[in-house]
């Protein structure tokens, strides 16, 4: 027994000895051998890593107006567990489908309702438990403020329904604060002016990926920046470990981009071509405006356009995303006649008074016709230019210049190669003439293709004295922190294509195309009284996709030009692709020319370029004349004296002689300022109607009549009120700015009543102008009023 006890004790002792020995070895192994590996594994579990997104850079116009920036958005999330508890599955799917639907199509709304119902009743995988968080993708992902308001309304309706149910049901009441629908604030790309410059900008989709063919895509690496990172140690519950390791890498925000675009001119351009698009129903319209001296693009637009904030609405027609201003090559027609004209003038081969037989010409056994087929008889080359005679330019390009020199000028003006603009997707056009007849048709813009951008650069070269400028749209890149430029783009001269003298002569010739309607100038619809405009019309035959030969009764219409001729500030090209002309090409002149006129007139006024008529009027206004002394004269004599000095009189009172005048004698005033003549004593004179007068004129009348005068507002008088008795009268004037101050003629101002109580002038409200119908469902941005902005 004792021996057995000893054996057991020995075994137990040996066991514990081996156990502790193994434990010591294990501890040693963990603490020493596997220390680094285990520590690294533990730190990996402790470590919490979070990416800190960088702020995407803004895109602004040349004056700092934001065209693209990061803005607030919202994510719609459902809690199926809460929704089931409160029995709101069907209410939520119906309410949210109506709020989030992108169209009113009943089938689309019904499909979305089914989708949201499935989300609202979704269970955990391999479980009967309901999920607690489901994002409504993609319709409810990163929605805008307008859609958020609709979702908020749905949530309020659900709360009201629960409250009503609580009132009607006894027992446990349901919580009305939580209906299982939540809105989480996040960020998304925002475009404050909606459709404005959409083809230039492109868009960012809801998941932060660039789309379209604009700058958001081509400058993505520059705009997106570099995300930061925060790493810290925490326990399994997410609580930060005291004295744990922490590292922080700050995000580097994206660079800010300043464009050469001017938001106001962009608005003018888009508004003008939208009218063309709606009236003539073309496949598309493109327009570009630039500063001819620098190559800076001031505006670039296409129709149809789209709203980058709702980019998905155009997904059914992907071609809408194309920037046709740079990517679409077309046969330009007669606007290309600029090239043989400039070449002939440069080579001193163009004699505007030389005559030729119009109508048709044979080249390589191929008869080529003028656009009216019969011509105008024997006419001068200048008349041929005005009438856009094809024969004139075949003779200039083939017989006078020759194919070799013609090819040289076509290449020198930049056709057949990309301009190098800082936008993606630029086309080069096709210039591949082989036979003499192909060179002949190229002189009037058929048989070769160009882009609107290439034509803009060629007309800009004539406007600026013969220099072909490289067009560009990125003005500078700014550091997001310091706001200082880190890259500035400057004007680039590609080459001198013609001499300054040639450019000036060609500009004068193109001015006649617009100004000389009597001799058949085809561009007369672009004429603007008071401004000198140079321009050229174009009507080109086209080949429809999948067809051979030119289509019957379908044309591409162009207009290109610049202004003012004496010192060009802006060059514009407009292209209308297959407008509905009812097979009558004569209507082509009504398509692009009026739009060009509208863009030029508005832009020149905005840029501070006064017309000749305005300049003459201003000069007249600035001529100051001394006021004659007419006190004591009869009214008729006083008016005659003032009239001889170029001044107008306004009589106050019913007397026959002038008792007092304002302004005082010898005061120098402009011819637009009136001289007020008092013919009665102040106490007895009636107060004249001051409606429509400036504050200065109104105060002068108050001074003459001895009235105390008070004013409300600014601008021009729209109402007046007299208070007090004849010994202590006071006049209150109500003023409003500009057009708000319009007052019909003949409105009389009341005199004070015998009781001394005030009578207010009953100035009728002018009729409101009829609002034009909006072209799109989104509001068109209104340009910010500015004066004398020069690109």
FENRA-V84535 format. One record per pair of residues at least 24 apart in sequence whose ideal C-beta (glycine too) atoms are under 7 Angstrom apart, sorted by the first residue. I is the first residue (numbers start at 1). J is the second residue. D is the distance in Angstrom with one decimal. If there is no record, write none. Layout:
# FENRA-V84535
((I & J & D) (I & J & D))
This chain:
# FENRA-V84535
((46 & 233 & 4.2) (46 & 234 & 6.4) (46 & 241 & 6.3) (46 & 244 & 6.9) (47 & 231 & 6.0) (47 & 233 & 5.8) (48 & 232 & 5.5) (48 & 234 & 4.9) (49 & 229 & 6.6) (49 & 231 & 4.9) (50 & 230 & 4.8) (51 & 227 & 5.2) (51 & 229 & 6.0) (52 & 227 & 6.2) (52 & 228 & 3.7) (52 & 229 & 6.5) (52 & 230 & 6.0) (52 & 251 & 5.0) (53 & 227 & 5.5) (53 & 251 & 6.6) (54 & 224 & 6.6) (54 & 225 & 3.2) (54 & 226 & 5.7) (54 & 227 & 5.3) (54 & 228 & 7.0) (54 & 251 & 4.0) (54 & 252 & 5.9) (54 & 253 & 5.1) (54 & 254 & 6.1) (55 & 225 & 6.7) (55 & 253 & 4.3) (55 & 254 & 6.6) (56 & 189 & 6.9) (56 & 223 & 5.4) (56 & 224 & 5.7) (56 & 225 & 6.8) (56 & 254 & 4.8) (57 & 223 & 4.4) (57 & 253 & 6.9) (57 & 254 & 3.5) (57 & 255 & 4.8) (57 & 256 & 4.6) (57 & 257 & 6.1) (57 & 480 & 6.1) (58 & 256 & 4.9) (59 & 201 & 6.4) (59 & 215 & 6.4) (59 & 257 & 4.8) (59 & 259 & 6.6) (60 & 258 & 5.5) (60 & 259 & 6.9) (61 & 259 & 5.6) (61 & 261 & 4.8) (61 & 262 & 5.9) (61 & 263 & 4.4) (62 & 258 & 6.7) (62 & 259 & 6.5) (62 & 260 & 5.6) (62 & 261 & 6.4) (62 & 262 & 5.6) (62 & 475 & 5.8) (62 & 791 & 6.5) (63 & 262 & 6.7) (63 & 263 & 7.0) (63 & 789 & 6.7) (65 & 263 & 4.6) (65 & 784 & 6.9) (66 & 192 & 5.7) (67 & 191 & 6.8) (67 & 193 & 6.4) (67 & 197 & 6.0) (67 & 201 & 6.1) (68 & 189 & 6.4) (68 & 191 & 5.5) (68 & 201 & 5.5) (68 & 216 & 6.9) (69 & 190 & 5.8) (70 & 187 & 5.1) (70 & 189 & 6.3) (70 & 190 & 6.9) (71 & 187 & 6.9) (71 & 188 & 6.4) (71 & 190 & 3.1) (72 & 185 & 6.2) (72 & 187 & 6.6) (73 & 142 & 4.0) (73 & 143 & 6.4) (73 & 144 & 6.5) (73 & 186 & 5.4) (73 & 187 & 6.2) (73 & 188 & 3.7) (74 & 143 & 5.2) (74 & 148 & 4.8) (74 & 183 & 4.7) (74 & 184 & 6.6) (74 & 185 & 6.0) (74 & 186 & 6.9) (75 & 135 & 6.0) (75 & 140 & 6.7) (75 & 141 & 5.7) (75 & 142 & 6.3) (75 & 184 & 4.6) (75 & 186 & 5.7) (76 & 136 & 4.3) (76 & 140 & 3.1) (76 & 143 & 6.7) (76 & 151 & 5.9) (76 & 181 & 6.9) (76 & 183 & 6.2) (77 & 133 & 5.9) (77 & 134 & 6.7) (77 & 135 & 5.4) (77 & 182 & 4.6) (77 & 184 & 6.1) (78 & 119 & 5.6) (78 & 120 & 5.4) (78 & 134 & 4.7) (78 & 136 & 6.4) (78 & 180 & 6.0) (78 & 181 & 6.1) (79 & 132 & 5.4) (79 & 133 & 6.4) (79 & 180 & 4.2) (80 & 120 & 5.7) (80 & 121 & 5.9) (80 & 122 & 5.3) (80 & 130 & 4.2) (80 & 131 & 5.1) (80 & 134 & 6.3) (81 & 130 & 4.1) (81 & 131 & 7.0) (81 & 132 & 5.1) (82 & 178 & 5.7) (82 & 180 & 3.7) (83 & 120 & 5.1) (83 & 180 & 3.8) (84 & 130 & 5.4) (86 & 162 & 6.3) (86 & 174 & 5.5) (86 & 179 & 6.7) (86 & 180 & 6.9) (88 & 158 & 5.9) (88 & 179 & 6.1) (88 & 180 & 6.4) (89 & 117 & 6.2) (89 & 120 & 4.9) (89 & 121 & 5.5) (90 & 117 & 7.0) (91 & 158 & 6.1) (91 & 161 & 6.5) (92 & 116 & 6.9) (92 & 120 & 5.2) (92 & 158 & 6.9) (92 & 180 & 7.0) (92 & 181 & 6.2) (93 & 117 & 3.8) (93 & 120 & 5.8) (95 & 154 & 3.8) (95 & 157 & 6.3) (95 & 158 & 7.0) (96 & 136 & 6.8) (96 & 151 & 6.9) (96 & 154 & 6.0) (99 & 147 & 6.8) (99 & 150 & 3.8) (99 & 151 & 5.2) (99 & 154 & 5.3) (100 & 139 & 4.2) (100 & 140 & 5.6) (100 & 147 & 6.7) (102 & 312 & 6.8) (102 & 313 & 6.5) (112 & 139 & 6.3) (138 & 206 & 6.4) (141 & 206 & 5.3) (142 & 186 & 6.2) (142 & 188 & 4.3) (142 & 206 & 4.4) (144 & 309 & 6.5) (148 & 183 & 6.2) (151 & 183 & 6.2) (155 & 179 & 6.0) (155 & 181 & 5.4) (190 & 309 & 6.6) (191 & 308 & 4.4) (191 & 309 & 5.2) (193 & 263 & 6.9) (193 & 781 & 4.1) (194 & 307 & 4.9) (194 & 309 & 6.2) (194 & 778 & 4.5) (194 & 779 & 6.8) (194 & 781 & 6.8) (195 & 305 & 4.8) (195 & 306 & 6.6) (195 & 307 & 5.1) (195 & 776 & 6.5) (195 & 778 & 6.0) (196 & 263 & 7.0) (196 & 266 & 6.0) (196 & 267 & 6.7) (196 & 270 & 6.5) (196 & 781 & 5.2) (197 & 261 & 6.1) (197 & 266 & 5.5) (198 & 305 & 5.0) (198 & 306 & 5.3) (198 & 307 & 6.8) (198 & 308 & 5.3) (199 & 302 & 5.0) (199 & 305 & 6.7) (199 & 323 & 4.0) (199 & 325 & 7.0) (200 & 261 & 6.9) (200 & 300 & 5.4) (200 & 323 & 6.8) (200 & 473 & 6.8) (201 & 308 & 6.0) (203 & 308 & 3.7) (203 & 311 & 4.4) (205 & 311 & 6.8) (211 & 311 & 6.2) (212 & 321 & 4.6) (213 & 321 & 6.0) (213 & 322 & 6.1) (213 & 323 & 5.3) (213 & 424 & 5.6) (213 & 425 & 4.9) (214 & 323 & 6.6) (215 & 257 & 6.8) (217 & 424 & 6.5) (218 & 423 & 6.9) (218 & 424 & 4.3) (219 & 257 & 6.2) (222 & 254 & 6.7) (222 & 255 & 5.0) (222 & 477 & 6.9) (223 & 254 & 4.3) (223 & 255 & 6.6) (223 & 257 & 6.8) (224 & 254 & 5.2) (225 & 251 & 6.4) (225 & 252 & 5.1) (225 & 253 & 4.7) (225 & 254 & 3.7) (226 & 251 & 6.4) (226 & 252 & 4.2) (227 & 251 & 5.4) (253 & 480 & 4.2) (254 & 480 & 6.6) (255 & 477 & 5.1) (255 & 478 & 6.6) (255 & 479 & 7.0) (255 & 480 & 6.2) (256 & 478 & 4.1) (256 & 480 & 5.7) (257 & 474 & 6.3) (257 & 477 & 6.0) (258 & 475 & 4.6) (258 & 476 & 4.8) (258 & 478 & 6.4) (259 & 473 & 5.6) (259 & 474 & 6.3) (259 & 475 & 5.9) (260 & 296 & 3.9) (260 & 297 & 5.3) (260 & 298 & 6.7) (260 & 472 & 6.6) (260 & 473 & 5.4) (260 & 475 & 4.7) (261 & 297 & 6.5) (261 & 298 & 6.4) (261 & 299 & 6.3) (261 & 473 & 6.7) (262 & 298 & 4.9) (262 & 299 & 6.8) (262 & 789 & 6.9) (262 & 791 & 6.2) (263 & 783 & 6.5) (264 & 606 & 5.7) (264 & 783 & 3.6) (264 & 784 & 6.6) (264 & 786 & 6.6) (265 & 289 & 5.8) (265 & 298 & 4.7) (265 & 299 & 4.6) (265 & 603 & 5.2) (265 & 606 & 6.8) (266 & 299 & 4.3) (266 & 301 & 6.7) (267 & 781 & 5.9) (267 & 783 & 4.5) (268 & 599 & 5.4) (268 & 602 & 4.5) (268 & 603 & 5.8) (269 & 299 & 4.0) (269 & 301 & 5.0) (269 & 599 & 5.5) (270 & 301 & 4.6) (271 & 780 & 6.8) (272 & 595 & 4.2) (272 & 598 & 4.6) (272 & 599 & 5.0) (273 & 301 & 6.0) (273 & 303 & 5.3) (273 & 574 & 6.8) (273 & 595 & 5.9) (274 & 303 & 5.9) (274 & 775 & 4.8) (275 & 595 & 6.8) (276 & 576 & 5.8) (276 & 591 & 6.2) (276 & 592 & 7.0) (276 & 595 & 5.1) (277 & 303 & 4.0) (277 & 304 & 6.9) (278 & 775 & 6.0) (280 & 576 & 6.4) (280 & 579 & 3.6) (280 & 580 & 5.7) (280 & 591 & 5.5) (281 & 579 & 6.8) (281 & 580 & 4.6) (282 & 576 & 4.7) (282 & 577 & 5.2) (282 & 578 & 5.4) (282 & 579 & 4.1) (283 & 577 & 4.5) (283 & 578 & 4.9) (284 & 324 & 5.9) (284 & 577 & 4.7) (285 & 575 & 6.9) (285 & 576 & 5.0) (286 & 324 & 4.9) (286 & 325 & 5.0) (286 & 328 & 7.0) (286 & 452 & 5.1) (286 & 575 & 4.5) (287 & 572 & 6.7) (287 & 573 & 6.9) (287 & 574 & 4.6) (288 & 325 & 5.3) (288 & 452 & 5.5) (288 & 453 & 6.4) (288 & 456 & 5.0) (288 & 573 & 5.3) (289 & 570 & 5.7) (289 & 572 & 4.8) (289 & 599 & 6.5) (289 & 603 & 6.7) (290 & 456 & 5.7) (290 & 460 & 6.1) (290 & 471 & 6.2) (290 & 571 & 5.4) (291 & 570 & 6.8) (291 & 791 & 4.7) (292 & 460 & 3.8) (292 & 463 & 3.7) (292 & 464 & 4.6) (292 & 562 & 5.8) (292 & 568 & 5.0) (292 & 571 & 4.3) (293 & 464 & 4.8) (294 & 469 & 6.6) (294 & 491 & 4.1) (295 & 460 & 6.9) (295 & 469 & 3.4) (295 & 470 & 5.5) (295 & 471 & 4.7) (295 & 472 & 5.9) (295 & 491 & 5.6) (295 & 492 & 6.9) (296 & 472 & 6.6) (296 & 791 & 5.6) (297 & 471 & 5.8) (297 & 472 & 6.9) (297 & 473 & 4.4) (298 & 570 & 6.8) (298 & 791 & 5.6) (300 & 325 & 4.9) (307 & 778 & 5.2) (323 & 423 & 6.7) (323 & 425 & 6.4) (325 & 452 & 5.2) (325 & 453 & 6.1) (326 & 421 & 6.3) (326 & 423 & 5.3) (326 & 425 & 6.1) (326 & 426 & 4.5) (326 & 427 & 6.9) (326 & 451 & 6.3) (326 & 453 & 5.3) (327 & 425 & 4.4) (327 & 426 & 6.7) (327 & 427 & 5.2) (328 & 427 & 6.8) (328 & 451 & 6.6) (329 & 427 & 4.6) (329 & 429 & 4.6) (329 & 430 & 6.7) (329 & 449 & 4.0) (329 & 450 & 6.5) (329 & 451 & 5.5) (330 & 449 & 5.8) (330 & 450 & 7.0) (330 & 556 & 5.6) (330 & 575 & 6.8) (331 & 445 & 6.1) (331 & 446 & 5.4) (331 & 448 & 6.9) (331 & 449 & 5.7) (331 & 540 & 4.6) (331 & 542 & 6.6) (331 & 556 & 6.8) (332 & 445 & 4.2) (332 & 450 & 5.0) (332 & 455 & 6.2) (332 & 538 & 5.7) (332 & 540 & 6.0) (332 & 558 & 5.8) (333 & 444 & 7.0) (333 & 445 & 4.4) (333 & 446 & 6.9) (333 & 538 & 3.7) (333 & 539 & 5.2) (333 & 540 & 3.0) (333 & 556 & 6.6) (333 & 558 & 6.0) (334 & 388 & 4.8) (334 & 444 & 5.7) (334 & 445 & 5.9) (334 & 536 & 6.5) (334 & 537 & 6.1) (334 & 538 & 4.2) (334 & 539 & 6.5) (335 & 445 & 6.5) (335 & 455 & 6.1) (335 & 536 & 5.0) (335 & 538 & 3.6) (335 & 558 & 4.6) (335 & 560 & 4.7) (336 & 444 & 6.8) (336 & 445 & 3.2) (336 & 450 & 6.9) (337 & 393 & 4.9) (337 & 443 & 6.8) (337 & 444 & 5.8) (337 & 445 & 6.8) (337 & 536 & 6.6) (338 & 458 & 6.1) (338 & 459 & 6.5) (338 & 462 & 6.8) (338 & 536 & 6.2) (339 & 409 & 5.4) (339 & 410 & 5.7) (339 & 413 & 5.6) (339 & 458 & 6.9) (340 & 393 & 5.1) (340 & 396 & 4.8) (340 & 397 & 3.7) (340 & 401 & 6.3) (340 & 406 & 6.3) (340 & 443 & 4.7) (341 & 385 & 6.8) (341 & 396 & 6.8) (341 & 506 & 6.0) (341 & 509 & 6.8) (342 & 409 & 6.7) (342 & 462 & 6.5) (342 & 498 & 5.3) (342 & 502 & 6.4) (342 & 506 & 5.1) (343 & 401 & 5.2) (343 & 405 & 6.2) (343 & 406 & 6.5) (343 & 409 & 3.9) (344 & 396 & 4.6) (344 & 400 & 5.7) (344 & 401 & 5.9) (345 & 502 & 4.9) (345 & 505 & 5.4) (345 & 506 & 5.6) (346 & 498 & 4.5) (346 & 499 & 6.5) (346 & 502 & 4.5) (347 & 401 & 6.5) (347 & 405 & 6.8) (349 & 400 & 4.3) (349 & 401 & 6.6) (350 & 381 & 6.6) (350 & 396 & 6.7) (351 & 381 & 6.6) (352 & 380 & 6.3) (352 & 381 & 5.6) (352 & 382 & 3.7) (353 & 380 & 5.4) (353 & 382 & 6.9) (354 & 380 & 6.5) (354 & 381 & 5.5) (355 & 379 & 6.3) (355 & 380 & 5.3) (356 & 381 & 6.7) (356 & 384 & 7.0) (356 & 391 & 6.9) (356 & 392 & 6.4) (356 & 395 & 5.7) (358 & 384 & 6.5) (358 & 389 & 5.2) (358 & 391 & 5.3) (359 & 391 & 6.6) (360 & 391 & 6.6) (361 & 391 & 4.8) (361 & 394 & 5.3) (361 & 395 & 6.9) (363 & 394 & 6.6) (363 & 398 & 6.5) (363 & 436 & 5.7) (363 & 437 & 4.8) (363 & 440 & 4.2) (364 & 435 & 6.1) (364 & 436 & 4.9) (364 & 437 & 4.2) (366 & 437 & 4.5) (368 & 394 & 6.0) (368 & 440 & 6.0) (368 & 441 & 6.7) (371 & 539 & 6.9) (383 & 519 & 5.7) (383 & 520 & 6.6) (385 & 509 & 6.0) (385 & 513 & 6.5) (386 & 512 & 6.1) (386 & 513 & 5.7) (386 & 516 & 5.8) (386 & 519 & 5.0) (386 & 520 & 5.0) (386 & 521 & 4.5) (386 & 522 & 6.9) (387 & 520 & 4.3) (387 & 522 & 6.7) (388 & 522 & 4.9) (388 & 537 & 6.4) (390 & 444 & 4.4) (393 & 443 & 4.3) (393 & 444 & 5.2) (394 & 440 & 4.8) (394 & 443 & 5.4) (396 & 443 & 6.9) (397 & 439 & 7.0) (397 & 443 & 3.6) (398 & 436 & 6.8) (398 & 439 & 6.1) (398 & 440 & 5.2) (398 & 443 & 6.9) (403 & 436 & 6.5) (403 & 439 & 4.6) (406 & 439 & 6.1) (412 & 495 & 6.5) (412 & 497 & 4.6) (413 & 458 & 4.5) (413 & 461 & 6.6) (413 & 468 & 6.5) (413 & 497 & 5.5) (414 & 454 & 5.6) (414 & 457 & 5.4) (414 & 458 & 6.5) (414 & 468 & 5.6) (414 & 494 & 6.7) (415 & 450 & 5.6) (415 & 454 & 5.6) (419 & 453 & 5.4) (419 & 454 & 6.1) (419 & 457 & 5.7) (419 & 470 & 6.3) (419 & 471 & 5.4) (420 & 470 & 5.5) (421 & 453 & 6.2) (421 & 471 & 4.8) (421 & 472 & 6.1) (421 & 473 & 6.4) (422 & 472 & 5.5) (422 & 473 & 5.9) (422 & 474 & 4.8) (423 & 473 & 6.0) (427 & 451 & 5.4) (429 & 454 & 6.1) (445 & 538 & 6.3) (445 & 540 & 5.8) (446 & 540 & 6.3) (446 & 541 & 6.4) (452 & 573 & 5.0) (452 & 575 & 5.2) (455 & 560 & 5.5) (455 & 573 & 5.0) (456 & 571 & 6.1) (456 & 573 & 4.6) (459 & 560 & 4.8) (459 & 561 & 6.7) (459 & 562 & 6.0) (459 & 571 & 5.2) (459 & 573 & 6.8) (460 & 571 & 4.6) (461 & 497 & 5.3) (462 & 503 & 4.9) (462 & 506 & 5.1) (462 & 507 & 5.6) (463 & 507 & 6.7) (463 & 562 & 4.1) (463 & 568 & 3.8) (463 & 571 & 5.3) (464 & 568 & 6.8) (465 & 500 & 4.2) (465 & 503 & 5.1) (466 & 496 & 5.5) (466 & 497 & 5.8) (466 & 498 & 4.4) (466 & 499 & 5.6) (466 & 500 & 5.4) (466 & 502 & 6.3) (466 & 503 & 4.1) (467 & 493 & 5.0) (467 & 496 & 5.6) (468 & 494 & 4.4) (468 & 495 & 5.4) (468 & 497 & 5.0) (469 & 493 & 6.2) (469 & 494 & 6.7) (470 & 494 & 5.4) (507 & 534 & 4.9) (507 & 565 & 5.4) (508 & 565 & 7.0) (510 & 534 & 3.8) (510 & 535 & 6.0) (510 & 536 & 5.9) (510 & 561 & 6.8) (511 & 565 & 5.0) (522 & 589 & 6.1) (523 & 593 & 6.1) (525 & 589 & 5.7) (525 & 590 & 6.7) (525 & 593 & 3.7) (525 & 594 & 5.6) (525 & 597 & 6.7) (526 & 559 & 6.7) (526 & 561 & 6.5) (526 & 593 & 4.5) (526 & 596 & 4.9) (526 & 597 & 4.7) (528 & 597 & 6.0) (528 & 600 & 6.5) (528 & 601 & 5.2) (529 & 613 & 6.5) (530 & 611 & 2.9) (530 & 612 & 4.6) (530 & 613 & 3.9) (530 & 614 & 6.4) (531 & 563 & 5.6) (531 & 564 & 5.4) (531 & 604 & 6.3) (531 & 611 & 5.2) (532 & 563 & 6.7) (532 & 564 & 4.9) (532 & 565 & 3.9) (532 & 566 & 6.1) (533 & 561 & 6.1) (533 & 563 & 4.7) (533 & 600 & 6.6) (534 & 561 & 5.4) (534 & 562 & 5.6) (534 & 563 & 7.0) (534 & 565 & 5.1) (535 & 559 & 6.2) (535 & 560 & 6.5) (535 & 561 & 2.5) (535 & 596 & 6.7) (536 & 560 & 5.8) (536 & 561 & 6.6) (537 & 589 & 6.0) (537 & 593 & 6.5) (539 & 585 & 5.5) (539 & 588 & 4.3) (542 & 578 & 6.6) (553 & 583 & 3.4) (554 & 578 & 5.2) (555 & 581 & 6.6) (555 & 585 & 5.7) (555 & 588 & 6.1) (557 & 588 & 4.7) (557 & 591 & 4.5) (557 & 592 & 5.2) (558 & 592 & 6.3) (559 & 592 & 3.8) (559 & 593 & 5.3) (559 & 596 & 4.8) (561 & 596 & 6.3) (563 & 600 & 5.1) (563 & 604 & 6.3) (564 & 609 & 6.3) (569 & 604 & 6.6) (569 & 607 & 5.5) (569 & 609 & 5.7) (570 & 600 & 6.7) (570 & 603 & 5.4) (570 & 604 & 7.0) (572 & 596 & 5.7) (572 & 599 & 5.5) (572 & 600 & 6.4) (606 & 786 & 6.9) (606 & 789 & 6.5) (607 & 789 & 6.3) (607 & 790 & 5.8) (608 & 787 & 6.3) (608 & 788 & 3.2) (608 & 790 & 6.8) (620 & 671 & 6.3) (621 & 670 & 5.1) (621 & 671 & 6.9) (621 & 672 & 5.5) (622 & 670 & 6.7) (623 & 670 & 6.8) (623 & 671 & 6.4) (624 & 668 & 4.2) (624 & 669 & 6.3) (624 & 670 & 5.9) (625 & 668 & 6.6) (625 & 669 & 6.7) (625 & 671 & 6.7) (626 & 666 & 5.1) (626 & 667 & 7.0) (626 & 668 & 5.3) (627 & 663 & 5.2) (627 & 665 & 5.8) (627 & 666 & 6.5) (627 & 667 & 4.9) (627 & 669 & 6.1) (627 & 675 & 5.9) (628 & 665 & 6.7) (629 & 665 & 3.6) (630 & 658 & 5.3) (630 & 661 & 5.9) (630 & 677 & 6.9) (631 & 658 & 5.3) (631 & 660 & 6.6) (631 & 661 & 5.7) (632 & 657 & 6.5) (632 & 658 & 6.4) (633 & 657 & 6.8) (633 & 658 & 5.4) (635 & 679 & 6.5) (638 & 677 & 5.9) (642 & 675 & 5.5) (646 & 671 & 4.8) (647 & 671 & 6.6) (647 & 675 & 5.4) (648 & 674 & 5.4) (649 & 674 & 7.0) (649 & 675 & 5.1) (649 & 677 & 5.5) (650 & 674 & 4.9) (650 & 676 & 5.3) (651 & 677 & 5.1) (651 & 679 & 6.0) (652 & 676 & 6.1) (652 & 677 & 6.8) (652 & 678 & 5.3) (652 & 679 & 6.8) (652 & 685 & 5.9) (652 & 688 & 5.6) (652 & 701 & 6.6) (652 & 704 & 5.9) (652 & 705 & 6.6) (653 & 678 & 5.9) (653 & 679 & 3.9) (653 & 680 & 3.2) (653 & 685 & 4.4) (654 & 679 & 6.7) (654 & 680 & 6.3) (655 & 679 & 3.3) (655 & 680 & 4.8) (660 & 704 & 6.0) (662 & 700 & 4.7) (662 & 703 & 5.9) (662 & 704 & 5.3) (676 & 700 & 5.6) (676 & 701 & 5.9) (676 & 704 & 5.4) (678 & 704 & 4.7) (682 & 706 & 3.7) (683 & 726 & 5.6) (686 & 751 & 5.0) (687 & 722 & 5.8) (687 & 731 & 6.6) (687 & 749 & 5.4) (687 & 751 & 6.4) (688 & 749 & 6.1) (689 & 747 & 5.7) (689 & 748 & 5.6) (689 & 749 & 3.9) (690 & 717 & 4.6) (690 & 720 & 5.5) (690 & 733 & 6.7) (690 & 749 & 6.6) (691 & 717 & 5.5) (691 & 718 & 6.4) (691 & 743 & 3.8) (691 & 747 & 5.6) (691 & 761 & 6.7) (691 & 763 & 5.4) (692 & 716 & 5.9) (692 & 717 & 6.5) (692 & 741 & 6.3) (692 & 743 & 4.4) (693 & 717 & 5.1) (695 & 735 & 6.3) (698 & 733 & 5.6) (702 & 731 & 6.0) (707 & 731 & 4.6) (709 & 733 & 6.5) (711 & 735 & 5.9) (715 & 741 & 5.5) (716 & 741 & 3.4) (718 & 743 & 6.3) (718 & 763 & 6.0) (719 & 760 & 6.5) (719 & 761 & 5.4) (719 & 763 & 5.5) (720 & 749 & 5.8) (720 & 761 & 5.0) (721 & 758 & 5.0) (721 & 760 & 4.7) (722 & 750 & 6.9) (722 & 752 & 4.9) (722 & 758 & 6.1) (722 & 759 & 6.8) (723 & 758 & 4.5) (724 & 756 & 6.2) (725 & 756 & 4.3) (742 & 766 & 4.5))
